[in-house]
């Protein structure tokens, strides 16, 4: 930051460095001088200049916060909705994914289920929605169904299952990948049912599964609000090489 002297001899640049450091606002520190020059050139008002400085700091903090939430979510890879190949997977309608991408289902504490055989893009879409949610300020946690069961079983054996369920219940979006790939034992199924049912109308879940909708056991009693309003057709029970997208209330 170039040194700027006020008319009274004050070293304003040094003061700004000190103040922004005290406020832990590095983006504000880096932008202040540049924005000051622009303000002088464009004749900004006194109110416009600090507003522009604060906008830079807020944007930087939002970006850093999103990165922290993405890392904490433990996605298997970083894939965005924009990267999804709709030309390759023609059964997925852009309008359906665009609708889900608004994250209204997270705000409404609703659920999303992606059904289809391997290679149809289920995990990609679930990850893309999860990353979008992180960027919007929501906390997200991602794991396969087997990993979630192992985590719950460990908490159960340690006598802290209720605490773990309470903690997970505070996360606005949970992603459960690969439901149905590995059969659950009875105890594991009970733990998983507690996990899912405890989020009823409290927080959202995204599930991916290779099983038909009627065979996804923890959702048998779900009253589906299928995405019929914004998708073309629903998948058959035999699950051909296509992907079915459903929005539900669990």
C-alpha positions in Angstrom: 0.0 0.0 0.0 1.5 3.3 -1.1 2.0 5.9 1.6 -0.6 8.6 1.8 -0.2 11.6 3.9 -3.3 13.6 5.1 -3.3 17.3 5.2 -2.5 17.3 8.9 0.5 15.1 8.4 -1.1 11.8 9.5 0.2 8.7 7.8 -3.2 7.4 6.7 -1.9 4.3 4.9 -0.1 3.1 8.0 -3.2 3.7 10.0 -5.3 1.6 7.5 -2.8 -1.2 7.7 -2.9 -1.2 11.5 -6.7 -0.9 11.7 -7.4 -3.6 9.1 -5.0 -5.9 10.8 -6.7 -5.3 14.1 -10.1 -6.1 12.5 -8.6 -9.1 10.8 -9.7 -7.8 7.4 -7.0 -8.5 4.9 -9.2 -8.1 1.8 -10.2 -4.7 3.1 -6.6 -3.8 3.6 -5.7 -4.8 0.1 -8.6 -3.1 -1.6 -8.7 0.2 0.4 -6.0 2.1 -1.6 -7.2 0.8 -5.0 -10.8 1.7 -4.2 -9.7 5.1 -2.9 -8.1 6.0 -6.2 -11.2 4.8 -8.0 -13.4 6.8 -5.7 -11.5 10.0 -6.4 -11.5 9.4 -10.1 -15.2 8.6 -10.2 -16.4 11.1 -7.6 -17.9 8.6 -5.2 -19.7 9.9 -2.2 -18.4 9.3 1.3 -20.9 6.5 1.8 -20.1 4.7 -1.4 -16.4 4.3 -0.6 -16.7 2.4 2.7 -19.5 0.4 1.3 -17.3 -0.8 -1.6 -14.5 -1.6 0.9 -16.7 -3.6 3.1 -18.2 -5.5 0.1 -14.8 -6.7 -0.8 -14.2 -8.0 2.7 -17.5 -9.7 2.9 -17.0 -11.3 -0.4 -13.6 -12.6 0.6 -15.0 -14.0 3.9 -17.9 -15.7 2.1 -15.4 -17.3 -0.3 -13.1 -18.5 2.5 -16.1 -19.8 4.5 -17.3 -21.7 1.5 -14.0 -23.4 1.0 -13.9 -24.3 4.7 -17.4 -25.8 4.4 -16.4 -27.7 1.3 -13.4 -29.2 3.0 -15.4 -30.1 6.1 -18.1 -31.9 4.0 -15.5 -34.5 2.8 -16.7 -34.8 -0.7 -15.0 -37.7 -2.6 -14.1 -35.3 -5.4 -14.9 -31.7 -6.4 -17.6 -31.8 -9.1 -20.0 -29.0 -9.9 -23.4 -29.0 -11.4 -22.1 -27.0 -14.3 -19.7 -29.8 -15.2 -22.4 -32.4 -15.5 -22.7 -33.8 -19.1 -26.4 -33.6 -19.8 -25.8 -34.7 -23.4 -24.3 -38.0 -22.2 -27.0 -38.6 -19.6 -30.1 -37.6 -21.5 -32.6 -38.9 -18.9 -31.7 -36.1 -16.6 -33.5 -32.9 -17.4 -31.6 -29.6 -17.0 -34.7 -27.9 -15.7 -34.9 -30.5 -12.8 -31.3 -29.9 -11.8 -31.6 -26.2 -12.2 -34.6 -26.3 -9.9 -32.7 -28.3 -7.3 -29.7 -26.0 -7.7 -31.7 -23.1 -6.3 -31.5 -25.0 -3.0 -35.2 -24.5 -2.2 -35.3 -28.1 -1.0 -32.6 -27.3 1.7 -34.6 -24.2 2.8 -37.8 -26.3 2.8 -36.1 -29.2 4.7 -37.0 -31.6 1.9 -35.1 -34.5 0.5 -33.7 -35.5 -2.9 -33.2 -39.1 -4.2 -31.1 -40.0 -7.2 -31.9 -43.5 -8.5 -30.1 -45.4 -11.2 -27.4 -48.0 -12.0 -23.7 -47.2 -11.7 -22.3 -44.7 -14.2 -25.4 -42.5 -14.5 -24.0 -39.5 -12.6 -25.8 -39.9 -9.2 -22.7 -39.1 -7.1 -21.7 -36.2 -9.4 -25.1 -34.5 -9.0 -25.2 -35.1 -5.3 -21.8 -33.7 -4.9 -22.6 -30.7 -7.1 -25.6 -29.9 -5.0 -23.6 -30.3 -1.9 -20.9 -27.9 -3.1 -23.6 -25.4 -4.2 -25.1 -25.6 -0.7 -21.7 -25.0 0.9 -21.2 -21.9 -1.3 -24.6 -20.7 -0.2 -23.6 -20.9 3.5 -25.0 -24.2 4.5 -23.0 -26.9 6.3 -23.0 -30.2 4.5 -21.7 -33.7 5.4 -21.0 -36.4 2.7 -20.4 -40.2 3.2 -21.5 -43.5 1.7 -24.2 -45.4 3.4 -21.7 -47.9 4.7 -19.6 -45.1 6.2 -22.6 -43.5 7.9 -23.5 -46.9 9.4 -20.0 -47.4 10.6 -20.0 -44.0 12.2 -23.3 -44.5 13.9 -22.3 -48.0 15.1 -19.1 -46.6 16.6 -21.1 -43.9 18.4 -23.6 -46.5 19.6 -20.9 -48.7 21.0 -19.3 -45.7 22.8 -22.6 -44.8 24.4 -22.9 -41.5 22.6 -25.4 -42.3 19.8 -27.9 -39.7 20.9 -25.2 -37.0 21.0 -24.0 -38.0 17.6 -27.6 -37.9 16.1 -28.2 -34.5 17.7 -24.9 -33.1 16.3 -25.7 -34.5 12.8 -29.2 -33.1 13.1 -27.8 -29.6 13.2 -26.2 -30.0 9.7 -28.7 -28.6 7.1 -27.8 -31.1 4.4 -26.6 -34.7 4.7 -25.6 -36.7 1.6 -25.9 -40.5 1.8 -24.2 -42.1 -1.2 -24.5 -45.7 -2.5 -27.6 -46.8 -0.6 -28.2 -50.5 -1.5 -24.8 -51.4 -2.7 -24.1 -53.3 0.6 -27.0 -55.0 2.5 -27.5 -53.8 6.1 -27.6 -56.1 9.0 -30.6 -55.6 11.3 -28.8 -53.5 13.9 -27.2 -51.4 11.2 -30.6 -50.9 9.5 -32.1 -49.7 12.8 -29.3 -47.2 13.4 -29.7 -45.9 9.9 -33.4 -45.6 10.3 -32.9 -43.5 13.5 -30.5 -41.4 11.6 -32.8 -40.7 8.6 -36.1 -40.5 10.6 -34.6 -38.1 13.1 -34.2 -35.5 10.3 -37.9 -35.6 9.4 -39.0 -32.0 8.5 -35.9 -30.8 10.4 -33.1 -31.0 7.8 -32.5 -32.3 4.3 -31.0 -35.5 2.9 -29.7 -36.3 -0.5 -29.6 -40.1 -1.2 -28.1 -41.9 -4.2 -29.1 -45.5 -4.8 -28.9 -48.3 -7.3 -32.2 -49.7 -6.0 -35.7 -49.0 -7.4 -37.7 -46.5 -5.3 -39.9 -49.2 -3.7 -36.8 -51.1 -2.5 -35.1 -48.2 -0.8 -36.2 -49.5 2.6 -35.9 -46.4 4.7 -38.1 -44.5 2.3 -40.9 -47.0 1.8 -43.2 -44.8 3.9 -42.2 -41.7 2.1 -44.9 -39.8 0.4 -43.1 -38.8 -2.8 -43.5 -35.4 -4.4 -41.7 -36.7 -7.4 -40.2 -34.1 -9.7 -43.1 -34.8 -12.2 -43.7 -31.1 -12.5 -40.2 -30.4 -13.9 -38.9 -33.8 -15.3 -40.0 -35.6 -18.4 -40.6 -39.2 -17.2 -40.0 -41.4 -14.3 -37.8 -44.5 -14.3 -39.2 -48.0 -14.7 -38.9 -50.6 -12.0 -36.2 -52.4 -14.0 -33.9 -49.3 -13.9 -32.6 -49.0 -17.5 -29.5 -47.0 -18.2 -31.0 -43.8 -17.0 -31.2 -41.7 -13.8 -34.4 -40.9 -11.9 -34.5 -37.7 -9.8 -37.1 -37.5 -7.0 -37.8 -34.8 -4.4 -39.5 -36.0 -1.3 -40.6 -35.3 2.2 -39.3 -38.2 4.3 
